[in-house]
Amino acid sequence: MTDKEGTAYSPKISCIIMGILHKIGVNGRIRKKRREEWMKCEQLLTFWSKKCKGFIFGSQMEGATTPGLNSDIDLVSLTNSDVAVYDIINKEPDKNNYLMVADEDTFPGYYKLVYKPELCFSYVDPVDIMVNHEKRIVFKPSAFVYPLGIIHGPAATNETDWNVPMDCITGMRVQDWLPHANSWMQRQRCRNWITSEDFENFVQKEAFLVPVGNPISSDRYLEWRISFTTIERELMWKLNNTQIGSYVLMKMIIKHFITPAIGECLTSYQCKTTLFWLIENMDKGLWKPQNLLICVDAFLKTVLLWVKGTFCPNYFIPQENMFLGKLSVHKSCCLYNILSNLIDMDFRYLTSIPFDGIGQALSRACSRIYSLHLIPYGREHQLDETQDSDVLCIKQPILWSKRLALTVYISLLKESSNVLDLLIKLIQEYQSCREVLQDDLFVWIKLLYSHFGCQLASSCFARGNFYGQEIETAHMYLQYGESSDVTSGRLRLAGFYLKLGYPALAEEVLTAVERYFKHYVCDLATVDIIDMDDVTIHEIVSGNLTTLQTYRNCLALSVLYLPSEIHCIPPPLSNELFWSVCEFVVVDARPYMYFLQHQTYLALAKSRERTVALENLASASSQKRIRHHEMYLNLLAYCLRQEECVLEGLECLFRSLRIRPEYNGAIWQICDILAAYLPK
């Protein structure tokens, strides 16, 4: 195909590509939903720690990614106790203020932080400061390095099982608007894509310093880099689908053609910088779906021009060269050749991109419409056309926000010495917090009602008190917490009824829980989300399910018991809490439901139902993934012993010990069995 033919096909092919990108999440609706979910996570991070303010940045938050790209997120934590000031006049009281200094030999965009005792409110560890060659006392960036993970520039990559790559960064808030950034606000622009109202808003946004120096600076271990990521995020949210689409395609090009050949010499941040410069200098009318290939071509040619000159200007501080120390002469030549070849190939190279099956889909469409002979496309990462594309694109942030909400709740519960105090605190927070967090806080309050009810009941049972006003109060709180989610509050209430000697009431509650499970309810561990049904995700994306409705009708939380509830729970669980190191005991919802059913039908003398419950409990591990497998085996062993299947019960207990050899309640059961069956 000739260049002329390629130009003729360009508008239609651009629209085809935009249609494919739309299906894999590059559209306004999905971008908005992604932003809402990640903003909720950001609020949760800040709520979690009152000592710092949390931010989430990156392509996931900006909506500039696809499932195939699996972009990471940057978790930025800004401490409330430290602040960097450019002018002493603007120092903040009750804070540790550090003076930002840029020497003549400091590269643009980088600073040193000078420590002055009179500017600091609290004690600063002498290990965190040092005297540099200019006889200044400076604050060391190493004092702000994130304690977990592998260091990547200012970030530490946190290797977790949260299914999203994370870069964790601890930064320092900058109090002033920097004079170095005034040129960005004042420079003449051919296209006024940023309004005066935007600039007024941006000045209020927080810039921050991250602990990383210029790679070729002799003082790089004492330097901090300025970051305007909060403004960049706002700018990305202003972009239309064509601008985001061209950025996504450019990231795919880098990941498929450039990184495998010469390593990570061209980053997504440099790519984003290129996009901002292009939008500032290109005609606004060009950023339309039919011009997508023209925009990508402009992208490639701009990067090629910068590689040729070995200078990539920072969008906010143009004097800063973003290639400095990162692009060697050899890599520069290789990168120049790759970019030149891609430009010469017209759009055809896109058909070999494997991510999300975009190359395959493009090749099919073009072959069907134009009968074009295109280069073979990759077959890995093909688009699963049977799967709901909306679910595929939004599932990750939804799961992440649900899991983070539970993690924050568990953390608050562990840190609190008194459940009632925490309950009162959360009720006050609920009345004053932002709407985005109210549903989660409401669920936490319901869970705490249930915990407090169990605590009261446990205190009564320990004293042999099974009647009276205190028991009624405990019952009232347990009923308040019954609807926190599908399982947790209800199973706790059923356990209370069994302990109190009302198995018929326990049967009613357990029957209601089982009905929910039969309607494909999700299994959800207390701290770790295992899975969420695609139908549920689709309903959330469609706006048919609120956060509160999702918890109440779709999510089955594992049941968590505190040491203060020890007398209100069955023996297999209470045995765990005898260990002083145990902060709480957790049991998966589904097997716990079957266990309570077995105990209920045993008390009601319903042999057939009891047998069914035991069979369900025995097969629970194959029905759904069990997170706390040792607890499941302990419950099963307890029931088997009640059915006189002692050897099978012992086998379960030894399997449990192999999973968790220490602080395992299985030891107590084994001792009981040996004491009962061994000759005296």
ABEGO torsion letter per residue (X at the ends): XBAAAAAAAAAAAAAAAAAAAAAAGBBAAAAAAAAAAAAAAAAAAAAABAABBBBBBEAAAAGBBBAAAGBBBBBBBBBAABBBBABAAABBBGBBBBBBBBBAABBBGBBBBBBBAAABABBBBAAABBBBAAGBBBBBAAAABBABEBBBEABBBBBBAAGBBBBBBBBBBBABBBAAAAAAAABBBABBABBAAAAAAAAABBBBBBBBBBAABAAAAABBBBBAAAAAAAAAAABBAAAAAAAAAAAAAAAAAAAAAAEBABBAAAAAAAAAAAAAABBAAABBAAAAAAAAAAAAAAAAAAAAAGBBBBAABAABBAABGABBAAAAAAAAAAAAAAAAAEAAAAAABABGGAAAAAAAAAAAAAGBBBBBBBABGBBBAABBAAAAAAAAAAAAAAAAAAAAAAAAAAABABAAAAAAAAAAAAAABBAAAAAAAAAAAAAAAAAAAAAAAAAAAAAGBABEAAAAAAAAAAAAAAAABAAAAAAAAAAAAAAAGBAAAAAAAAAAAAAAAAAGBBBBBAABBABBBAAAAAAAAAGABBAAAAAAAABBBBBBBBAAAAAABBAAAAAAAABAABABBBBBAAAAAAAAAAAAAAAAGBAAAAAAAAAAAAAAAAABBBABAAAAAAAAAAAAAAAGBAAAAAAAAAAAAAABABGBAAAAAAAAAAAAABBX
